[in-house]
């Protein structure tokens, strides 16, 4: 008889844990669901907050990553440059 109660109690605990996880996941998705305009505004705000030196450094790092094949054209390895 005691075994049935412990099984029922264990099952209730597992169901409660699963329900809590589902609620937390749903709230997390709501919190992270930004519109495209909100994302754009946040990025522009962060960009405006960094200094000119940091902005130039970030731009240069981006260009170096973009020009992976080192030909100075800004194309990645194996990519053909755009026709003029």
Secondary structure, DSSP 8 states (H G I E B T S, - for coil): -HHHHHHHHHHHHHHHHHHHHHHHHHHHHHHH---HHHHHHHHHHHHHHS-HHHHHHHHHHHHHHH-TT-SSSS--TT------
